[in-house]
Amino acid sequence: MSMEDEHGVGGKKWMQKAVKPANKGKLRAKLGAKPGKPIPEKKLEKAAHSKNPKLKKEAVLAETFRKEHKKK
């Protein structure tokens, strides 16, 4: 067994194992997006340029996941 397999990084779904949402739905609530609908791209873009470092980091990560989801 390699080191990657031990830590859950070397499989097909490595990103799901690497990133666990601690506060599911918090970004959606902060941005005022409706539950059950995708967060609008304009709201994510605006949050990605926020002065709040935590909000900025969450928004950038959400944009990254959106791009990864579209690739498949």
N, CA, C and O atoms as a Maestro MAE file, in Angstrom:
{
 s_m_m2io_version
 :::
 2.0.0
}

f_m_ct {
 s_m_title
 :::
 protein
 m_atom[288] {
  # First column is atom index #
  i_m_mmod_type
  r_m_x_coord
  r_m_y_coord
  r_m_z_coord
  i_m_residue_number
  s_m_chain_name
  s_m_pdb_residue_name
  s_m_pdb_atom_name
  i_m_atomic_number
  :::
  1 25 0.842 -1.183 0.000 1 A "MET " " N  " 7
  2 3 0.000 0.000 0.000 1 A "MET " " CA " 6
  3 2 0.882 1.239 0.000 1 A "MET " " C  " 6
  4 15 1.795 1.358 0.818 1 A "MET " " O  " 8
  5 25 0.611 2.162 -0.916 2 A "SER " " N  " 7
  6 3 1.418 3.369 -0.997 2 A "SER " " CA " 6
  7 2 0.916 4.405 0.005 2 A "SER " " C  " 6
  8 15 -0.154 4.253 0.593 2 A "SER " " O  " 8
  9 25 1.708 5.461 0.189 3 A "MET " " N  " 7
  10 3 1.336 6.523 1.117 3 A "MET " " CA " 6
  11 2 0.066 7.239 0.650 3 A "MET " " C  " 6
  12 15 -0.748 7.658 1.474 3 A "MET " " O  " 8
  13 25 -0.104 7.378 -0.652 4 A "GLU " " N  " 7
  14 3 -1.286 8.057 -1.165 4 A "GLU " " CA " 6
  15 2 -2.552 7.301 -0.806 4 A "GLU " " C  " 6
  16 15 -3.555 7.912 -0.436 4 A "GLU " " O  " 8
  17 25 -2.517 5.959 -0.914 5 A "ASP " " N  " 7
  18 3 -3.693 5.166 -0.608 5 A "ASP " " CA " 6
  19 2 -4.042 5.222 0.875 5 A "ASP " " C  " 6
  20 15 -5.220 5.229 1.233 5 A "ASP " " O  " 8
  21 25 -3.036 5.262 1.736 6 A "GLU " " N  " 7
  22 3 -3.278 5.320 3.174 6 A "GLU " " CA " 6
  23 2 -4.042 6.563 3.565 6 A "GLU " " C  " 6
  24 15 -4.914 6.505 4.432 6 A "GLU " " O  " 8
  25 25 -3.736 7.678 2.946 7 A "HIS " " N  " 7
  26 3 -4.337 8.944 3.317 7 A "HIS " " CA " 6
  27 2 -5.571 9.273 2.484 7 A "HIS " " C  " 6
  28 15 -6.148 10.349 2.640 7 A "HIS " " O  " 8
  29 25 -5.979 8.374 1.614 8 A "GLY " " N  " 7
  30 3 -7.179 8.604 0.830 8 A "GLY " " CA " 6
  31 2 -7.010 9.601 -0.289 8 A "GLY " " C  " 6
  32 15 -7.986 10.208 -0.729 8 A "GLY " " O  " 8
  33 25 -5.792 9.782 -0.757 9 A "VAL " " N  " 7
  34 3 -5.558 10.773 -1.789 9 A "VAL " " CA " 6
  35 2 -5.384 10.120 -3.157 9 A "VAL " " C  " 6
  36 15 -5.483 10.809 -4.172 9 A "VAL " " O  " 8
  37 25 -5.132 8.831 -3.216 10 A "GLY " " N  " 7
  38 3 -4.788 8.210 -4.480 10 A "GLY " " CA " 6
  39 2 -5.909 7.502 -5.202 10 A "GLY " " C  " 6
  40 15 -5.628 6.753 -6.137 10 A "GLY " " O  " 8
  41 25 -7.145 7.686 -4.835 11 A "GLY " " N  " 7
  42 3 -8.237 6.980 -5.472 11 A "GLY " " CA " 6
  43 2 -8.987 7.823 -6.476 11 A "GLY " " C  " 6
  44 15 -8.588 8.940 -6.807 11 A "GLY " " O  " 8
  45 25 -10.097 7.254 -6.958 12 A "LYS " " N  " 7
  46 3 -10.917 7.949 -7.922 12 A "LYS " " CA " 6
  47 2 -11.578 9.181 -7.317 12 A "LYS " " C  " 6
  48 15 -11.655 10.222 -7.969 12 A "LYS " " O  " 8
  49 25 -12.050 9.079 -6.093 13 A "LYS " " N  " 7
  50 3 -12.762 10.179 -5.439 13 A "LYS " " CA " 6
  51 2 -11.873 10.805 -4.377 13 A "LYS " " C  " 6
  52 15 -12.268 10.910 -3.216 13 A "LYS " " O  " 8
  53 25 -10.685 11.218 -4.767 14 A "TRP " " N  " 7
  54 3 -9.731 11.748 -3.794 14 A "TRP " " CA " 6
  55 2 -10.185 13.072 -3.211 14 A "TRP " " C  " 6
  56 15 -9.906 13.358 -2.047 14 A "TRP " " O  " 8
  57 25 -10.884 13.894 -4.003 15 A "MET " " N  " 7
  58 3 -11.265 15.212 -3.508 15 A "MET " " CA " 6
  59 2 -12.331 15.119 -2.414 15 A "MET " " C  " 6
  60 15 -12.296 15.889 -1.454 15 A "MET " " O  " 8
  61 25 -13.273 14.188 -2.547 16 A "GLN " " N  " 7
  62 3 -14.302 14.024 -1.540 16 A "GLN " " CA " 6
  63 2 -13.699 13.611 -0.203 16 A "GLN " " C  " 6
  64 15 -14.181 14.016 0.854 16 A "GLN " " O  " 8
  65 25 -12.641 12.800 -0.254 17 A "LYS " " N  " 7
  66 3 -11.992 12.354 0.974 17 A "LYS " " CA " 6
  67 2 -11.090 13.440 1.558 17 A "LYS " " C  " 6
  68 15 -10.893 13.504 2.771 17 A "LYS " " O  " 8
  69 25 -10.548 14.286 0.697 18 A "ALA " " N  " 7
  70 3 -9.611 15.307 1.158 18 A "ALA " " CA " 6
  71 2 -10.323 16.516 1.772 18 A "ALA " " C  " 6
  72 15 -9.786 17.165 2.670 18 A "ALA " " O  " 8
  73 25 -11.518 16.813 1.291 19 A "VAL " " N  " 7
  74 3 -12.234 18.005 1.749 19 A "VAL " " CA " 6
  75 2 -13.561 17.583 2.353 19 A "VAL " " C  " 6
  76 15 -14.439 17.071 1.659 19 A "VAL " " O  " 8
  77 25 -13.696 17.799 3.627 20 A "LYS " " N  " 7
  78 3 -14.947 17.491 4.317 20 A "LYS " " CA " 6
  79 2 -15.612 18.808 4.705 20 A "LYS " " C  " 6
  80 15 -14.992 19.632 5.378 20 A "LYS " " O  " 8
  81 25 -16.857 19.022 4.295 21 A "PRO " " N  " 7
  82 3 -17.514 20.282 4.666 21 A "PRO " " CA " 6
  83 2 -17.833 20.310 6.159 21 A "PRO " " C  " 6
  84 15 -18.616 19.496 6.649 21 A "PRO " " O  " 8
  85 25 -17.230 21.236 6.866 22 A "ALA " " N  " 7
  86 3 -17.442 21.350 8.299 22 A "ALA " " CA " 6
  87 2 -18.801 21.974 8.587 22 A "ALA " " C  " 6
  88 15 -19.513 21.538 9.492 22 A "ALA " " O  " 8
  89 25 -19.149 22.975 7.830 23 A "ASN " " N  " 7
  90 3 -20.401 23.691 8.036 23 A "ASN " " CA " 6
  91 2 -21.184 23.711 6.732 23 A "ASN " " C  " 6
  92 15 -21.204 24.713 6.017 23 A "ASN " " O  " 8
  93 25 -21.815 22.609 6.442 24 A "LYS " " N  " 7
  94 3 -22.525 22.477 5.183 24 A "LYS " " CA " 6
  95 2 -23.644 23.508 5.081 24 A "LYS " " C  " 6
  96 15 -24.477 23.617 5.981 24 A "LYS " " O  " 8
  97 25 -23.661 24.263 3.986 25 A "GLY " " N  " 7
  98 3 -24.691 25.248 3.738 25 A "GLY " " CA " 6
  99 2 -24.394 26.632 4.285 25 A "GLY " " C  " 6
  100 15 -25.187 27.551 4.079 25 A "GLY " " O  " 8
  101 25 -23.284 26.810 4.970 26 A "LYS " " N  " 7
  102 3 -22.966 28.115 5.560 26 A "LYS " " CA " 6
  103 2 -22.662 29.158 4.482 26 A "LYS " " C  " 6
  104 15 -23.083 30.309 4.597 26 A "LYS " " O  " 8
  105 25 -21.941 28.763 3.448 27 A "LEU " " N  " 7
  106 3 -21.619 29.711 2.376 27 A "LEU " " CA " 6
  107 2 -22.906 30.171 1.692 27 A "LEU " " C  " 6
  108 15 -23.074 31.356 1.404 27 A "LEU " " O  " 8
  109 25 -23.795 29.242 1.439 28 A "ARG " " N  " 7
  110 3 -25.079 29.556 0.820 28 A "ARG " " CA " 6
  111 2 -25.847 30.556 1.683 28 A "ARG " " C  " 6
  112 15 -26.427 31.510 1.165 28 A "ARG " " O  " 8
  113 25 -25.850 30.336 2.995 29 A "ALA " " N  " 7
  114 3 -26.562 31.232 3.910 29 A "ALA " " CA " 6
  115 2 -25.912 32.615 3.941 29 A "ALA " " C  " 6
  116 15 -26.603 33.633 3.955 29 A "ALA " " O  " 8
  117 25 -24.578 32.643 3.951 30 A "LYS " " N  " 7
  118 3 -23.867 33.926 3.976 30 A "LYS " " CA " 6
  119 2 -24.152 34.746 2.720 30 A "LYS " " C  " 6
  120 15 -24.234 35.973 2.776 30 A "LYS " " O  " 8
  121 25 -24.301 34.063 1.593 31 A "LEU " " N  " 7
  122 3 -24.514 34.756 0.326 31 A "LEU " " CA " 6
  123 2 -25.990 35.005 0.034 31 A "LEU " " C  " 6
  124 15 -26.321 35.703 -0.925 31 A "LEU " " O  " 8
  125 25 -26.870 34.447 0.843 32 A "GLY " " N  " 7
  126 3 -28.305 34.655 0.653 32 A "GLY " " CA " 6
  127 2 -28.873 33.907 -0.532 32 A "GLY " " C  " 6
  128 15 -29.848 34.354 -1.136 32 A "GLY " " O  " 8
  129 25 -28.276 32.765 -0.879 33 A "ALA " " N  " 7
  130 3 -28.763 31.971 -2.008 33 A "ALA " " CA " 6
  131 2 -29.868 31.033 -1.523 33 A "ALA " " C  " 6
  132 15 -29.868 30.601 -0.370 33 A "ALA " " O  " 8
  133 25 -30.791 30.729 -2.398 34 A "LYS " " N  " 7
  134 3 -31.921 29.876 -2.037 34 A "LYS " " CA " 6
  135 2 -31.473 28.421 -1.906 34 A "LYS " " C  " 6
  136 15 -30.678 27.937 -2.713 34 A "LYS " " O  " 8
  137 25 -31.985 27.724 -0.887 35 A "PRO " " N  " 7
  138 3 -31.644 26.305 -0.729 35 A "PRO " " CA " 6
  139 2 -32.159 25.473 -1.903 35 A "PRO " " C  " 6
  140 15 -33.234 25.738 -2.441 35 A "PRO " " O  " 8
  141 25 -31.385 24.474 -2.287 36 A "GLY " " N  " 7
  142 3 -31.787 23.588 -3.370 36 A "GLY " " CA " 6
  143 2 -31.448 24.096 -4.755 36 A "GLY " " C  " 6
  144 15 -31.644 23.381 -5.738 36 A "GLY " " O  " 8
  145 25 -30.946 25.311 -4.855 37 A "LYS " " N  " 7
  146 3 -30.569 25.890 -6.149 37 A "LYS " " CA " 6
  147 2 -29.067 26.154 -6.137 37 A "LYS " " C  " 6
  148 15 -28.498 26.371 -5.067 37 A "LYS " " O  " 8
  149 25 -28.410 26.142 -7.292 38 A "PRO " " N  " 7
  150 3 -26.985 26.487 -7.320 38 A "PRO " " CA " 6
  151 2 -26.774 27.945 -6.908 38 A "PRO " " C  " 6
  152 15 -27.621 28.801 -7.165 38 A "PRO " " O  " 8
  153 25 -25.648 28.211 -6.275 39 A "ILE " " N  " 7
  154 3 -25.315 29.579 -5.908 39 A "ILE " " CA " 6
  155 2 -24.997 30.331 -7.202 39 A "ILE " " C  " 6
  156 15 -24.181 29.858 -7.994 39 A "ILE " " O  " 8
  157 25 -25.620 31.490 -7.435 40 A "PRO " " N  " 7
  158 3 -25.352 32.245 -8.667 40 A "PRO " " CA " 6
  159 2 -23.870 32.596 -8.807 40 A "PRO " " C  " 6
  160 15 -23.199 32.934 -7.832 40 A "PRO " " O  " 8
  161 25 -23.382 32.507 -10.035 41 A "GLU " " N  " 7
  162 3 -21.967 32.771 -10.303 41 A "GLU " " CA " 6
  163 2 -21.555 34.187 -9.915 41 A "GLU " " C  " 6
  164 15 -20.436 34.396 -9.445 41 A "GLU " " O  " 8
  165 25 -22.435 35.156 -10.104 42 A "LYS " " N  " 7
  166 3 -22.103 36.540 -9.766 42 A "LYS " " CA " 6
  167 2 -21.899 36.698 -8.264 42 A "LYS " " C  " 6
  168 15 -21.022 37.448 -7.834 42 A "LYS " " O  " 8
  169 25 -22.702 35.998 -7.462 43 A "LYS " " N  " 7
  170 3 -22.550 36.078 -6.011 43 A "LYS " " CA " 6
  171 2 -21.232 35.432 -5.584 43 A "LYS " " C  " 6
  172 15 -20.543 35.946 -4.703 43 A "LYS " " O  " 8
  173 25 -20.883 34.305 -6.209 44 A "LEU " " N  " 7
  174 3 -19.610 33.647 -5.891 44 A "LEU " " CA " 6
  175 2 -18.434 34.524 -6.292 44 A "LEU " " C  " 6
  176 15 -17.454 34.634 -5.555 44 A "LEU " " O  " 8
  177 25 -18.533 35.140 -7.448 45 A "GLU " " N  " 7
  178 3 -17.454 36.012 -7.934 45 A "GLU " " CA " 6
  179 2 -17.257 37.196 -6.996 45 A "GLU " " C  " 6
  180 15 -16.126 37.565 -6.681 45 A "GLU " " O  " 8
  181 25 -18.356 37.786 -6.552 46 A "LYS " " N  " 7
  182 3 -18.272 38.918 -5.638 46 A "LYS " " CA " 6
  183 2 -17.670 38.487 -4.298 46 A "LYS " " C  " 6
  184 15 -16.854 39.206 -3.722 46 A "LYS " " O  " 8
  185 25 -18.071 37.320 -3.805 47 A "ALA " " N  " 7
  186 3 -17.547 36.805 -2.534 47 A "ALA " " CA " 6
  187 2 -16.071 36.446 -2.650 47 A "ALA " " C  " 6
  188 15 -15.330 36.547 -1.672 47 A "ALA " " O  " 8
  189 25 -15.638 36.029 -3.834 48 A "ALA " " N  " 7
  190 3 -14.235 35.675 -4.044 48 A "ALA " " CA " 6
  191 2 -13.325 36.892 -3.942 48 A "ALA " " C  " 6
  192 15 -12.116 36.748 -3.762 48 A "ALA " " O  " 8
  193 25 -13.890 38.080 -4.055 49 A "HIS " " N  " 7
  194 3 -13.108 39.312 -3.938 49 A "HIS " " CA " 6
  195 2 -13.409 40.044 -2.629 49 A "HIS " " C  " 6
  196 15 -13.126 41.235 -2.493 49 A "HIS " " O  " 8
  197 25 -13.975 39.328 -1.687 50 A "SER " " N  " 7
  198 3 -14.350 39.907 -0.399 50 A "SER " " CA " 6
  199 2 -13.119 40.231 0.446 50 A "SER " " C  " 6
  200 15 -12.050 39.653 0.251 50 A "SER " " O  " 8
  201 25 -13.283 41.160 1.383 51 A "LYS " " N  " 7
  202 3 -12.198 41.473 2.318 51 A "LYS " " CA " 6
  203 2 -12.151 40.469 3.458 51 A "LYS " " C  " 6
  204 15 -11.132 40.340 4.137 51 A "LYS " " O  " 8
  205 25 -13.254 39.756 3.667 52 A "ASN " " N  " 7
  206 3 -13.313 38.722 4.696 52 A "ASN " " CA " 6
  207 2 -12.540 37.495 4.189 52 A "ASN " " C  " 6
  208 15 -12.960 36.870 3.215 52 A "ASN " " O  " 8
  209 25 -11.419 37.142 4.832 53 A "PRO " " N  " 7
  210 3 -10.580 36.061 4.301 53 A "PRO " " CA " 6
  211 2 -11.257 34.694 4.306 53 A "PRO " " C  " 6
  212 15 -11.030 33.898 3.396 53 A "PRO " " O  " 8
  213 25 -12.077 34.408 5.301 54 A "LYS " " N  " 7
  214 3 -12.747 33.109 5.361 54 A "LYS " " CA " 6
  215 2 -13.791 32.987 4.252 54 A "LYS " " C  " 6
  216 15 -13.878 31.955 3.586 54 A "LYS " " O  " 8
  217 25 -14.579 34.042 4.058 55 A "LEU " " N  " 7
  218 3 -15.588 34.045 2.999 55 A "LEU " " CA " 6
  219 2 -14.918 33.928 1.634 55 A "LEU " " C  " 6
  220 15 -15.394 33.204 0.760 55 A "LEU " " O  " 8
  221 25 -13.816 34.642 1.457 56 A "LYS " " N  " 7
  222 3 -13.078 34.600 0.197 56 A "LYS " " CA " 6
  223 2 -12.573 33.187 -0.098 56 A "LYS " " C  " 6
  224 15 -12.701 32.698 -1.220 56 A "LYS " " O  " 8
  225 25 -12.006 32.543 0.906 57 A "LYS " " N  " 7
  226 3 -11.472 31.191 0.736 57 A "LYS " " CA " 6
  227 2 -12.589 30.197 0.389 57 A "LYS " " C  " 6
  228 15 -12.417 29.348 -0.486 57 A "LYS " " O  " 8
  229 25 -13.725 30.306 1.073 58 A "GLU " " N  " 7
  230 3 -14.853 29.417 0.802 58 A "GLU " " CA " 6
  231 2 -15.394 29.619 -0.609 58 A "GLU " " C  " 6
  232 15 -15.732 28.652 -1.291 58 A "GLU " " O  " 8
  233 25 -15.475 30.872 -1.045 59 A "ALA " " N  " 7
  234 3 -16.002 31.173 -2.374 59 A "ALA " " CA " 6
  235 2 -15.067 30.673 -3.470 59 A "ALA " " C  " 6
  236 15 -15.523 30.135 -4.478 59 A "ALA " " O  " 8
  237 25 -13.775 30.845 -3.279 60 A "VAL " " N  " 7
  238 3 -12.801 30.373 -4.267 60 A "VAL " " CA " 6
  239 2 -12.856 28.847 -4.359 60 A "VAL " " C  " 6
  240 15 -12.780 28.283 -5.451 60 A "VAL " " O  " 8
  241 25 -12.987 28.192 -3.225 61 A "LEU " " N  " 7
  242 3 -13.090 26.731 -3.219 61 A "LEU " " CA " 6
  243 2 -14.368 26.286 -3.933 61 A "LEU " " C  " 6
  244 15 -14.346 25.318 -4.693 61 A "LEU " " O  " 8
  245 25 -15.469 26.979 -3.696 62 A "ALA " " N  " 7
  246 3 -16.728 26.646 -4.366 62 A "ALA " " CA " 6
  247 2 -16.606 26.830 -5.880 62 A "ALA " " C  " 6
  248 15 -17.126 26.021 -6.648 62 A "ALA " " O  " 8
  249 25 -15.925 27.884 -6.307 63 A "GLU " " N  " 7
  250 3 -15.710 28.095 -7.745 63 A "GLU " " CA " 6
  251 2 -14.867 26.968 -8.330 63 A "GLU " " C  " 6
  252 15 -15.139 26.493 -9.433 63 A "GLU " " O  " 8
  253 25 -13.860 26.546 -7.603 64 A "THR " " N  " 7
  254 3 -12.999 25.451 -8.056 64 A "THR " " CA " 6
  255 2 -13.798 24.166 -8.202 64 A "THR " " C  " 6
  256 15 -13.664 23.455 -9.199 64 A "THR " " O  " 8
  257 25 -14.627 23.869 -7.214 65 A "PHE " " N  " 7
  258 3 -15.446 22.655 -7.280 65 A "PHE " " CA " 6
  259 2 -16.428 22.723 -8.439 65 A "PHE " " C  " 6
  260 15 -16.695 21.713 -9.090 65 A "PHE " " O  " 8
  261 25 -16.960 23.898 -8.698 66 A "ARG " " N  " 7
  262 3 -17.894 24.052 -9.808 66 A "ARG " " CA " 6
  263 2 -17.188 23.740 -11.127 66 A "ARG " " C  " 6
  264 15 -17.755 23.075 -11.994 66 A "ARG " " O  " 8
  265 25 -15.953 24.220 -11.279 67 A "LYS " " N  " 7
  266 3 -15.183 23.956 -12.496 67 A "LYS " " CA " 6
  267 2 -14.873 22.474 -12.633 67 A "LYS " " C  " 6
  268 15 -14.972 21.920 -13.728 67 A "LYS " " O  " 8
  269 25 -14.498 21.825 -11.533 68 A "GLU " " N  " 7
  270 3 -14.198 20.394 -11.562 68 A "GLU " " CA " 6
  271 2 -15.433 19.587 -11.925 68 A "GLU " " C  " 6
  272 15 -15.343 18.596 -12.649 68 A "GLU " " O  " 8
  273 25 -16.586 20.010 -11.422 69 A "HIS " " N  " 7
  274 3 -17.826 19.300 -11.699 69 A "HIS " " CA " 6
  275 2 -18.190 19.382 -13.182 69 A "HIS " " C  " 6
  276 15 -18.704 18.417 -13.746 69 A "HIS " " O  " 8
  277 25 -17.929 20.517 -13.811 70 A "LYS " " N  " 7
  278 3 -18.235 20.724 -15.227 70 A "LYS " " CA " 6
  279 2 -17.321 19.895 -16.132 70 A "LYS " " C  " 6
  280 15 -17.720 19.533 -17.239 70 A "LYS " " O  " 8
  281 25 -16.099 19.589 -15.676 71 A "LYS " " N  " 7
  282 3 -15.141 18.849 -16.507 71 A "LYS " " CA " 6
  283 2 -15.614 17.437 -16.794 71 A "LYS " " C  " 6
  284 15 -15.314 16.884 -17.852 71 A "LYS " " O  " 8
  285 25 -16.338 16.857 -15.877 72 A "LYS " " N  " 7
  286 3 -16.737 15.442 -16.018 72 A "LYS " " CA " 6
  287 2 -17.820 15.219 -17.007 72 A "LYS " " C  " 6
  288 15 -18.240 14.081 -17.215 72 A "LYS " " O  " 8
  :::
 }
 m_bond[287] {
  # First column is bond index #
  i_m_from
  i_m_to
  i_m_order
  :::
  1 1 2 1
  2 2 3 1
  3 3 4 2
  4 3 5 1
  5 5 6 1
  6 6 7 1
  7 7 8 2
  8 7 9 1
  9 9 10 1
  10 10 11 1
  11 11 12 2
  12 11 13 1
  13 13 14 1
  14 14 15 1
  15 15 16 2
  16 15 17 1
  17 17 18 1
  18 18 19 1
  19 19 20 2
  20 19 21 1
  21 21 22 1
  22 22 23 1
  23 23 24 2
  24 23 25 1
  25 25 26 1
  26 26 27 1
  27 27 28 2
  28 27 29 1
  29 29 30 1
  30 30 31 1
  31 31 32 2
  32 31 33 1
  33 33 34 1
  34 34 35 1
  35 35 36 2
  36 35 37 1
  37 37 38 1
  38 38 39 1
  39 39 40 2
  40 39 41 1
  41 41 42 1
  42 42 43 1
  43 43 44 2
  44 43 45 1
  45 45 46 1
  46 46 47 1
  47 47 48 2
  48 47 49 1
  49 49 50 1
  50 50 51 1
  51 51 52 2
  52 51 53 1
  53 53 54 1
  54 54 55 1
  55 55 56 2
  56 55 57 1
  57 57 58 1
  58 58 59 1
  59 59 60 2
  60 59 61 1
  61 61 62 1
  62 62 63 1
  63 63 64 2
  64 63 65 1
  65 65 66 1
  66 66 67 1
  67 67 68 2
  68 67 69 1
  69 69 70 1
  70 70 71 1
  71 71 72 2
  72 71 73 1
  73 73 74 1
  74 74 75 1
  75 75 76 2
  76 75 77 1
  77 77 78 1
  78 78 79 1
  79 79 80 2
  80 79 81 1
  81 81 82 1
  82 82 83 1
  83 83 84 2
  84 83 85 1
  85 85 86 1
  86 86 87 1
  87 87 88 2
  88 87 89 1
  89 89 90 1
  90 90 91 1
  91 91 92 2
  92 91 93 1
  93 93 94 1
  94 94 95 1
  95 95 96 2
  96 95 97 1
  97 97 98 1
  98 98 99 1
  99 99 100 2
  100 99 101 1
  101 101 102 1
  102 102 103 1
  103 103 104 2
  104 103 105 1
  105 105 106 1
  106 106 107 1
  107 107 108 2
  108 107 109 1
  109 109 110 1
  110 110 111 1
  111 111 112 2
  112 111 113 1
  113 113 114 1
  114 114 115 1
  115 115 116 2
  116 115 117 1
  117 117 118 1
  118 118 119 1
  119 119 120 2
  120 119 121 1
  121 121 122 1
  122 122 123 1
  123 123 124 2
  124 123 125 1
  125 125 126 1
  126 126 127 1
  127 127 128 2
  128 127 129 1
  129 129 130 1
  130 130 131 1
  131 131 132 2
  132 131 133 1
  133 133 134 1
  134 134 135 1
  135 135 136 2
  136 135 137 1
  137 137 138 1
  138 138 139 1
  139 139 140 2
  140 139 141 1
  141 141 142 1
  142 142 143 1
  143 143 144 2
  144 143 145 1
  145 145 146 1
  146 146 147 1
  147 147 148 2
  148 147 149 1
  149 149 150 1
  150 150 151 1
  151 151 152 2
  152 151 153 1
  153 153 154 1
  154 154 155 1
  155 155 156 2
  156 155 157 1
  157 157 158 1
  158 158 159 1
  159 159 160 2
  160 159 161 1
  161 161 162 1
  162 162 163 1
  163 163 164 2
  164 163 165 1
  165 165 166 1
  166 166 167 1
  167 167 168 2
  168 167 169 1
  169 169 170 1
  170 170 171 1
  171 171 172 2
  172 171 173 1
  173 173 174 1
  174 174 175 1
  175 175 176 2
  176 175 177 1
  177 177 178 1
  178 178 179 1
  179 179 180 2
  180 179 181 1
  181 181 182 1
  182 182 183 1
  183 183 184 2
  184 183 185 1
  185 185 186 1
  186 186 187 1
  187 187 188 2
  188 187 189 1
  189 189 190 1
  190 190 191 1
  191 191 192 2
  192 191 193 1
  193 193 194 1
  194 194 195 1
  195 195 196 2
  196 195 197 1
  197 197 198 1
  198 198 199 1
  199 199 200 2
  200 199 201 1
  201 201 202 1
  202 202 203 1
  203 203 204 2
  204 203 205 1
  205 205 206 1
  206 206 207 1
  207 207 208 2
  208 207 209 1
  209 209 210 1
  210 210 211 1
  211 211 212 2
  212 211 213 1
  213 213 214 1
  214 214 215 1
  215 215 216 2
  216 215 217 1
  217 217 218 1
  218 218 219 1
  219 219 220 2
  220 219 221 1
  221 221 222 1
  222 222 223 1
  223 223 224 2
  224 223 225 1
  225 225 226 1
  226 226 227 1
  227 227 228 2
  228 227 229 1
  229 229 230 1
  230 230 231 1
  231 231 232 2
  232 231 233 1
  233 233 234 1
  234 234 235 1
  235 235 236 2
  236 235 237 1
  237 237 238 1
  238 238 239 1
  239 239 240 2
  240 239 241 1
  241 241 242 1
  242 242 243 1
  243 243 244 2
  244 243 245 1
  245 245 246 1
  246 246 247 1
  247 247 248 2
  248 247 249 1
  249 249 250 1
  250 250 251 1
  251 251 252 2
  252 251 253 1
  253 253 254 1
  254 254 255 1
  255 255 256 2
  256 255 257 1
  257 257 258 1
  258 258 259 1
  259 259 260 2
  260 259 261 1
  261 261 262 1
  262 262 263 1
  263 263 264 2
  264 263 265 1
  265 265 266 1
  266 266 267 1
  267 267 268 2
  268 267 269 1
  269 269 270 1
  270 270 271 1
  271 271 272 2
  272 271 273 1
  273 273 274 1
  274 274 275 1
  275 275 276 2
  276 275 277 1
  277 277 278 1
  278 278 279 1
  279 279 280 2
  280 279 281 1
  281 281 282 1
  282 282 283 1
  283 283 284 2
  284 283 285 1
  285 285 286 1
  286 286 287 1
  287 287 288 2
  :::
 }
}
